[in-house]
Amino acid sequence: MNRQEFSSFVENALEETVQCAENLTGKSLPRKIAFCWLQDWQAHAEPIRSEIAEAITNRVYEDEQHIWPCVDLGVADLLPDGTLVIIANVAGYKPRPFQRNWTGREGPFVYIVGQSLLDRLAGRAVDPSKTFRFSIPGMRSKMPG
């Protein structure tokens, strides 16, 4: 898969991860998105609001033979202005050609949904000082981020 194809794949993955969160919560979510790498989100960095697919492609895609194979990608939270924050975290596996990931999904992305989003949508208080936690839809337990 060349870089342009991968960038298009990332664009589709961004929409799919929002749909995944909608399926889990049973609620429609906005398509206005911002993006942060997990470590930046935990440091309370301001998310980027443009060229999101390019930012992800720049980190995950090296060349056709070297793509980071396991990347958590998902909706972390909802900002006060109604923007969804999507976060990503690249696992430490060595890059390799494009393939199915451990979930059976094509490509490197493992879709996640942040506990902050789940709490906010349920009307529960969200504490930004807590460690980021998330669910992987289809798995029974929550995993630390």
C-alpha positions as CSV (number, residue, x, y, z in Angstrom):
1,M,0.0,0.0,0.0
2,N,1.5,3.3,-1.0
3,R,1.5,6.5,1.1
4,Q,-1.5,8.0,-0.7
5,E,-3.6,4.9,-0.3
6,F,-2.6,4.7,3.3
7,S,-3.6,8.3,3.9
8,S,-7.1,7.5,2.4
9,F,-7.2,4.4,4.6
10,V,-6.6,6.7,7.6
11,E,-9.4,9.0,6.6
12,N,-11.8,6.0,6.5
13,A,-10.5,4.8,9.8
14,L,-11.3,8.1,11.4
15,E,-14.9,7.8,10.4
16,E,-15.1,4.2,11.4
17,T,-13.8,4.9,14.9
18,V,-16.5,7.5,15.3
19,Q,-19.1,5.0,14.1
20,C,-17.6,2.5,16.6
21,A,-18.2,5.0,19.5
22,E,-21.7,5.6,18.2
23,N,-22.4,1.9,18.2
24,L,-21.1,1.5,21.7
25,T,-22.9,4.5,23.2
26,G,-26.1,4.3,21.1
27,K,-25.8,8.1,20.5
28,S,-25.1,10.1,17.3
29,L,-21.8,12.0,17.6
30,P,-20.6,15.1,15.7
31,R,-18.2,14.8,12.8
32,K,-16.2,17.9,13.9
33,I,-13.0,16.3,15.1
34,A,-9.6,17.2,16.7
35,F,-6.7,14.9,17.2
36,C,-4.0,14.2,19.8
37,W,-1.4,11.5,20.3
38,L,-2.2,9.8,23.7
39,Q,1.0,11.1,25.4
40,D,0.1,14.6,24.4
41,W,-3.5,14.3,25.5
42,Q,-2.3,13.0,28.9
43,A,-0.1,16.1,29.1
44,H,-3.2,18.3,28.4
45,A,-1.8,19.5,25.0
46,E,-4.1,21.3,22.6
47,P,-5.3,18.9,19.9
48,I,-4.8,19.6,16.3
49,R,-7.9,20.4,14.2
50,S,-6.7,20.1,10.6
51,E,-4.7,17.7,8.5
52,I,-5.4,14.9,11.0
53,A,-5.0,12.0,8.5
54,E,-1.7,13.5,7.4
55,A,-0.5,13.7,11.1
56,I,-1.4,10.1,11.6
57,T,0.1,9.0,8.3
58,N,3.4,10.8,9.1
59,R,3.8,8.8,12.3
60,V,2.4,5.4,11.3
61,Y,3.6,5.0,7.7
62,E,7.3,4.9,6.8
63,D,7.1,3.1,3.4
64,E,5.2,0.2,1.8
65,Q,7.2,-2.4,3.8
66,H,7.3,-0.4,7.1
67,I,3.9,0.4,8.6
68,W,3.5,0.4,12.4
69,P,1.1,-2.6,12.8
70,C,-0.7,-1.8,16.0
71,V,-2.2,1.6,16.7
72,D,-5.0,2.3,19.2
73,L,-7.3,4.8,17.6
74,G,-10.5,6.2,19.1
75,V,-12.8,8.8,20.4
76,A,-11.4,10.0,23.7
77,D,-13.8,12.7,24.7
78,L,-16.1,15.5,23.7
79,L,-14.8,19.1,24.1
80,P,-17.1,21.9,25.4
81,D,-17.5,23.3,21.8
82,G,-18.8,19.9,20.6
83,T,-15.6,18.7,19.0
84,L,-14.8,15.0,19.3
85,V,-11.2,14.4,20.4
86,I,-9.7,11.4,18.7
87,I,-6.5,10.0,20.2
88,A,-4.0,7.5,18.9
89,N,-1.2,5.5,20.4
90,V,1.4,3.5,18.5
91,A,2.3,0.2,20.1
92,G,6.0,-0.9,20.2
93,Y,5.8,-3.6,17.6
94,K,8.3,-3.3,14.7
95,P,7.0,-1.9,11.4
96,R,6.0,-4.3,8.7
97,P,3.9,-4.4,5.5
98,F,0.2,-3.6,5.7
99,Q,-1.7,-6.5,7.1
100,R,-4.6,-7.5,9.4
101,N,-4.1,-6.6,13.1
102,W,-4.7,-8.8,16.1
103,T,-8.5,-7.9,16.1
104,G,-8.8,-9.3,12.6
105,R,-9.4,-5.9,11.2
106,E,-7.5,-4.9,8.0
107,G,-4.7,-2.4,8.8
108,P,-3.0,-1.2,12.0
109,F,-5.9,0.4,13.8
110,V,-7.5,-1.0,17.0
111,Y,-10.6,1.0,17.6
112,I,-11.1,2.2,21.2
113,V,-13.6,4.4,23.1
114,G,-12.4,6.6,25.9
115,Q,-13.9,6.2,29.4
116,S,-14.1,10.0,29.5
117,L,-16.5,10.0,26.5
118,L,-18.6,7.3,28.0
119,D,-18.8,9.1,31.4
120,R,-19.6,12.4,29.8
121,L,-22.4,11.0,27.6
122,A,-23.9,9.2,30.6
123,G,-23.9,12.5,32.6
124,R,-21.1,11.4,35.0
125,A,-18.3,13.7,36.1
126,V,-15.1,13.5,34.1
127,D,-11.8,14.0,36.0
128,P,-9.1,15.0,33.5
129,S,-6.4,14.3,36.1
130,K,-7.2,10.5,36.0
131,T,-5.2,8.2,33.8
132,F,-6.7,7.7,30.4
133,R,-8.8,4.6,30.3
134,F,-10.6,3.1,27.3
135,S,-12.7,0.2,26.1
136,I,-12.1,-1.9,23.1
137,P,-15.6,-2.6,21.8
138,G,-16.1,-6.4,21.5
139,M,-13.8,-7.1,24.5
140,R,-15.2,-7.6,28.0
141,S,-12.8,-5.6,30.1
142,K,-11.5,-2.1,30.1
143,M,-7.8,-1.7,29.6
144,P,-5.5,1.0,30.8
145,G,-4.2,3.4,28.1
